[in-house]
Amino acid sequence: MKKEFVQFRCSIYEKKLLRVKAKKSGLSISEYCRRAAFEERIIERFTKEQIEMYKMLAKYELNFKRIGNMFRKRNPRLANEVDQLANEIRKHLLGFKK
């Protein structure tokens, strides 16, 4: 239970910056400052555009995997190149989670 009240001074610019960063992470300013002070992980929330890009990349990765599987017997070299591309997209998708 949080009972204590703490104040600190900052400039108007710093306060606006704290407000923007807190809003992006979905936290209140006080919770954002608390997490920053204790070096806890602060995760920025995705915008709708970022979510759409993530979904599109996931769809591309799946499609390239399917294309690679389709050409596996006919043209193994092409299948390997397509698989490499799909793996590269997968690495970018996993980067979103961090």
KEDREN-389095 format. One record per residue: y, x, z of N, C-alpha, C, O in turn. Coordinates in pm, whole numbers, plus 32768, in hexadecimal, padded with zeros to 4 digits. Layout:
<nulums>
<nulum <Y; X; Z>; <Y; X; Z>; <Y; X; Z>; <Y; X; Z>> ...
</nulums>
This chain:
<nulums>
<nulum <7F8B; 8054; 8000>; <8000; 8000; 8000>; <807C; 8059; 8000>; <8085; 80B8; 804E>> <nulum <80D8; 803A; 7FAA>; <814F; 808D; 7F9A>; <81C3; 804F; 7FE9>; <81F1; 7FE1; 7FCA>> <nulum <81F1; 8098; 804F>; <825C; 8067; 80A4>; <82DA; 80BB; 809A>; <8349; 8088; 80AA>> <nulum <82C9; 813A; 807F>; <833A; 8196; 8083>; <838C; 818D; 8003>; <8359; 8171; 7F97>> <nulum <840E; 81A6; 8013>; <846C; 81A0; 7FA4>; <84A7; 822A; 7F8E>; <84DA; 8268; 7FEB>> <nulum <84A0; 825C; 7F13>; <84D4; 82E1; 7EF1>; <8539; 82D2; 7E80>; <8523; 8289; 7E20>> <nulum <85A8; 8319; 7E8E>; <860E; 8319; 7E25>; <8625; 83A8; 7DF6>; <8615; 8406; 7E44>> <nulum <864B; 83B7; 7D79>; <8675; 8439; 7D49>; <86E2; 8425; 7CE1>; <86EA; 83BD; 7CA1>> <nulum <8733; 848A; 7CD3>; <87A3; 8483; 7C77>; <877B; 84B9; 7BEF>; <8730; 851A; 7BE4>> <nulum <87AF; 8478; 7B87>; <879C; 84A8; 7AFF>; <8810; 8476; 7AAA>; <885A; 841D; 7AD3>> <nulum <881F; 84AF; 7A36>; <888B; 8484; 79DE>; <8865; 8400; 799A>; <87F2; 83D5; 79A1>> <nulum <88C5; 83C2; 7959>; <88AA; 8345; 7912>; <8845; 835D; 78A2>; <87EB; 830C; 788B>> <nulum <8857; 83CF; 785E>; <87F9; 83F1; 77F2>; <876B; 8401; 7828>; <870C; 83CF; 77EB>> <nulum <875C; 8446; 7898>; <86D7; 845A; 78D2>; <8699; 83D5; 78FC>; <8621; 83BF; 78EC>> <nulum <86EB; 837D; 7931>; <86B8; 82FA; 795B>; <8688; 82A9; 78E2>; <861F; 8269; 78E7>> <nulum <86D5; 82AE; 7875>; <86AC; 8266; 77FC>; <862B; 82A2; 77C4>; <85D2; 8259; 7798>> <nulum <8623; 8326; 77C7>; <85AA; 8369; 7797>; <8531; 8343; 77ED>; <84C5; 832A; 77B8>> <nulum <8543; 833F; 7870>; <84D6; 8314; 78C9>; <84AD; 8285; 78AB>; <8436; 8265; 78A8>> <nulum <850E; 822F; 7893>; <84F3; 81A2; 7876>; <84A2; 8196; 77F4>; <8442; 8149; 77ED>> <nulum <84CB; 81E1; 778C>; <8486; 81DC; 770B>; <83F7; 820F; 7718>; <8399; 81D0; 76E7>> <nulum <83E5; 8281; 775B>; <835F; 82BA; 776A>; <8306; 825F; 77BE>; <828F; 824F; 77A1>> <nulum <833E; 8223; 7826>; <82F0; 81C8; 787A>; <82C6; 814D; 782A>; <8255; 811E; 7836>> <nulum <8320; 811B; 77D7>; <8301; 80A4; 7787>; <8293; 80C4; 7721>; <8239; 8073; 770C>> <nulum <829B; 813B; 76E2>; <8235; 8162; 7681>; <81AC; 816E; 76C0>; <8146; 8152; 7680>> <nulum <81A8; 8196; 773E>; <8127; 81A5; 7781>; <80FC; 8125; 77C9>; <808F; 8120; 7802>> <nulum <8151; 80BF; 77C7>; <812C; 803F; 7805>; <8136; 8041; 789D>; <80F2; 7FF4; 78E1>> <nulum <818C; 8099; 78D3>; <819B; 80A7; 7964>; <822A; 8086; 798D>; <8285; 8085; 793A>> <nulum <823C; 806C; 7A0D>; <82C4; 8060; 7A41>; <82FE; 80ED; 7A50>; <82B4; 814F; 7A4E>> <nulum <8381; 80F6; 7A5F>; <83BF; 8179; 7A6E>; <838B; 81BE; 7AEB>; <836F; 8236; 7AEA>> <nulum <837E; 8173; 7B57>; <834F; 81B1; 7BD4>; <82BF; 81E4; 7BC7>; <829F; 8251; 7BF6>> <nulum <8269; 8196; 7B87>; <81DE; 81C1; 7B74>; <81D8; 8239; 7B17>; <8188; 8295; 7B2C>> <nulum <822B; 8239; 7AB0>; <8230; 82AB; 7A54>; <825A; 832A; 7A9E>; <821C; 8393; 7A8D>> <nulum <82C2; 8320; 7AEF>; <82F2; 8395; 7B3B>; <8289; 83C4; 7BA1>; <8276; 843B; 7BB5>> <nulum <8245; 8364; 7BDF>; <81DD; 8386; 7C40>; <816B; 83D4; 7BFC>; <813E; 843B; 7C2F>> <nulum <813F; 83A2; 7B8A>; <80D3; 83E7; 7B43>; <80FE; 8470; 7B11>; <80B0; 84D0; 7B15>> <nulum <817A; 847A; 7AE3>; <81AC; 84FB; 7AB3>; <81B5; 855E; 7B27>; <8193; 85D3; 7B17>> <nulum <81E2; 8530; 7B9A>; <81F1; 8588; 7C0F>; <8169; 85BB; 7C3F>; <815E; 862E; 7C6B>> <nulum <8103; 8569; 7C38>; <807E; 8592; 7C66>; <8027; 85C8; 7BF5>; <7FAF; 85DC; 7C06>> <nulum <8066; 85DF; 7B81>; <8024; 8617; 7B0C>; <7FA9; 85C9; 7AE3>; <7F44; 8602; 7ABA>> <nulum <7FB1; 8546; 7AEE>; <7F45; 84F0; 7ABF>; <7F58; 84D8; 7A2A>; <7FC5; 84ED; 79F4>> <nulum <7EF0; 84AD; 79EA>; <7EF3; 8497; 795A>; <7F46; 8419; 793B>; <7F31; 83AF; 7975>> <nulum <7FA4; 8428; 78DE>; <7FF6; 83B8; 78B0>; <7FD4; 83A2; 781E>; <7FE9; 83FB; 77CB>> <nulum <7FA1; 832E; 77FF>; <7F73; 8310; 7777>; <7FD7; 82B2; 7735>; <7FF9; 8248; 7769>> <nulum <8005; 82DD; 76C0>; <8060; 8288; 7674>; <800E; 821D; 762C>; <7FA6; 823B; 75F2>> <nulum <803C; 81A3; 7630>; <7FF7; 8135; 75EE>; <8012; 8139; 7559>; <807C; 8163; 752D>> <nulum <7FB0; 810C; 750B>; <7FC0; 8109; 747A>; <801B; 8097; 7450>; <801B; 802C; 748D>> <nulum <806A; 80AF; 73E7>; <80B9; 8045; 73AB>; <805D; 7FF7; 734D>; <7FED; 8022; 7332>> <nulum <808C; 7F86; 731C>; <803B; 7F37; 72BE>; <801E; 7F86; 7240>; <7FB1; 7F7C; 7208>> <nulum <807F; 7FD5; 7212>; <806A; 8026; 719A>; <7FFF; 808F; 71B0>; <7FAC; 80A7; 7159>> <nulum <8001; 80CF; 7225>; <7F9C; 8134; 7243>; <7F11; 80F6; 724C>; <7EAF; 8133; 7220>> <nulum <7F08; 8080; 7282>; <7E87; 803B; 728B>; <7E52; 801B; 71FF>; <7DDC; 802B; 71E4>> <nulum <7EAD; 7FEC; 71A7>; <7E84; 7FCE; 711E>; <7E54; 804D; 70D6>; <7DF2; 8048; 708D>> <nulum <7E9A; 80BD; 70EA>; <7E72; 813C; 70AC>; <7DEA; 8169; 70E1>; <7D98; 819B; 7095>> <nulum <7DD2; 8157; 7162>; <7D51; 817A; 719D>; <7CE1; 8128; 715E>; <7C77; 815D; 713B>> <nulum <7CF8; 80A6; 7151>; <7C93; 804F; 7115>; <7C78; 8075; 7084>; <7C06; 8075; 7056>> <nulum <7CE5; 8097; 703B>; <7CD6; 80BD; 6FAF>; <7C87; 8140; 6FA3>; <7C2F; 814B; 6F4D>> <nulum <7CA4; 81A2; 6FF8>; <7C5A; 8220; 6FF5>; <7BC7; 8209; 7017>; <7B6F; 8246; 6FDA>> <nulum <7BAC; 81B2; 7077>; <7B21; 8195; 709C>; <7AD7; 8156; 7026>; <7A63; 8174; 700E>> <nulum <7B1C; 80FE; 6FDE>; <7ADF; 80BD; 6F69>; <7AC4; 8124; 6EFB>; <7A5A; 8122; 6EBC>> <nulum <7B24; 817F; 6EE4>; <7B11; 81E8; 6E80>; <7A9D; 8242; 6EA4>; <7A4C; 8267; 6E4E>> <nulum <7A93; 8266; 6F22>; <7A26; 82BE; 6F4F>; <799F; 827E; 6F33>; <7943; 82C0; 6F03>> <nulum <7993; 81FE; 6F53>; <7916; 81B6; 6F3A>; <78F8; 81AE; 6EA5>; <7886; 81C1; 6E7B>> <nulum <795E; 8191; 6E55>; <7949; 8187; 6DC4>; <791F; 820C; 6D88>; <78C6; 8210; 6D32>> <nulum <795C; 827B; 6DB4>; <7935; 82FE; 6D7F>; <78A7; 8322; 6DA9>; <785E; 8360; 6D5C>> <nulum <787F; 82FD; 6E22>; <77F4; 8315; 6E4C>; <7794; 82C9; 6DF0>; <772D; 82FE; 6DC7>> <nulum <77B7; 824D; 6DD0>; <7762; 81FC; 6D79>; <775A; 8238; 6CEC>; <76EF; 823C; 6CB0>> <nulum <77CD; 8266; 6CB9>; <77CE; 82A4; 6C35>; <7778; 8322; 6C35>; <772C; 8339; 6BD7>> <nulum <7783; 8372; 6C9E>; <7731; 83EB; 6CA9>; <769D; 83CB; 6CAB>; <764D; 8410; 6C6C>> <nulum <7678; 8362; 6CF2>; <75EB; 833A; 6CF8>; <75BA; 8307; 6C70>; <7547; 831B; 6C4A>> <nulum <7614; 82C4; 6C27>; <75EF; 828C; 6BA5>; <75D2; 82FD; 6B3F>; <7578; 82EE; 6AEC>> <nulum <761C; 836A; 6B46>; <760C; 83D8; 6AE7>; <75B1; 8448; 6B19>; <75A5; 84AF; 6AD7>> <nulum <7572; 8438; 6B8A>; <7523; 84A1; 6BC7>; <74B5; 84D6; 6B69>; <74A4; 854F; 6B5D>> <nulum <746C; 847C; 6B26>; <73FC; 84A7; 6AD0>; <742C; 84D1; 6A44>; <73F6; 8530; 6A0B>> <nulum <748F; 848C; 6A0D>; <74BC; 84A9; 6985>; <750F; 8529; 697C>; <74FA; 857A; 6922>> <nulum <756D; 8539; 69DA>; <75C7; 85AC; 69D3>; <75E0; 85DF; 6A62>; <7642; 85B8; 6AA1>> <nulum <7588; 8635; 6A94>; <7594; 8663; 6B1F>; <7617; 86AD; 6B3D>; <764B; 86A5; 6BAC>> <nulum <764B; 86F5; 6AD9>; <76C7; 8740; 6AEF>; <773B; 86E0; 6B09>; <778B; 86F4; 6B65>> <nulum <7744; 8677; 6AB7>; <77AC; 8612; 6ACB>; <779A; 85CC; 6B51>; <77FC; 85B1; 6B96>> <nulum <771F; 85AF; 6B74>; <7703; 856D; 6BF4>; <7731; 85C3; 6C69>; <7767; 858F; 6CCA>> <nulum <771B; 8646; 6C61>; <7747; 86A0; 6CCC>; <77DF; 86A3; 6CD8>; <7815; 86A3; 6D47>> <nulum <7824; 86A6; 6C66>; <78B6; 86A7; 6C6A>; <78ED; 8626; 6CA6>; <794C; 8629; 6CF4>> <nulum <78B1; 85B6; 6C82>; <78DC; 8535; 6CB9>; <78BF; 852F; 6D4F>; <790F; 84F9; 6D9B>> <nulum <784E; 8566; 6D78>; <782E; 856A; 6E07>; <7890; 85C1; 6E54>; <78B6; 85A0; 6EC4>> <nulum <78B9; 8631; 6E18>; <791C; 8686; 6E59>; <79A0; 863D; 6E6C>; <79E1; 8649; 6ED4>> <nulum <79C7; 85F0; 6E06>; <7A42; 85A2; 6E10>; <7A35; 8538; 6E7E>; <7A92; 8524; 6ECC>> <nulum <79C3; 84F7; 6E84>; <79AD; 8491; 6EEB>; <79B0; 84D1; 6F76>; <79E5; 8496; 6FD4>> <nulum <7977; 8548; 6F83>; <7979; 858E; 7004>; <7A06; 85B7; 702C>; <7A29; 85B4; 70A2>> <nulum <7A57; 85DE; 6FCA>; <7AE1; 8602; 6FE7>; <7B30; 8588; 7018>; <7B7F; 8592; 7075>> <nulum <7B19; 8516; 6FD9>; <7B5A; 849A; 7006>; <7B2B; 8479; 7092>; <7B7B; 844D; 70E5>> <nulum <7AAB; 848E; 70AE>; <7A73; 8472; 7133>; <7AB7; 84C8; 719E>; <7AD2; 8498; 720C>> <nulum <7AD2; 8547; 717E>; <7B17; 85A0; 71DD>; <7BA1; 856B; 71FD>; <7BCC; 856F; 7270>> <nulum <7BE7; 8539; 7198>; <7C6C; 84FF; 71B0>; <7C62; 8481; 7206>; <7CB7; 846A; 725C>> <nulum <7BFC; 8431; 71EF>; <7BEB; 83B9; 7241>; <7BCE; 83DC; 72D2>; <7C01; 839A; 732C>> <nulum <7B7E; 8444; 72E8>; <7B61; 846E; 7370>; <7BDD; 84A9; 73B2>; <7BEA; 84A4; 742D>> <nulum <7C38; 84E1; 7363>; <7CB6; 8515; 7398>; <7D0F; 84A9; 73D1>; <7D60; 84C4; 742A>> <nulum <7D01; 842D; 73A1>; <7D4F; 83BD; 73D6>; <7D2A; 83A1; 7468>; <7D7F; 8376; 74B6>> <nulum <7CAE; 83B9; 748B>; <7C7F; 8396; 7511>; <7CB3; 83F3; 757D>; <7CB1; 83D0; 75F3>> <nulum <7CE0; 8469; 7558>; <7D0B; 84CC; 75BB>; <7D98; 84B5; 75E7>; <7DCC; 84FF; 763A>> 
</nulums>
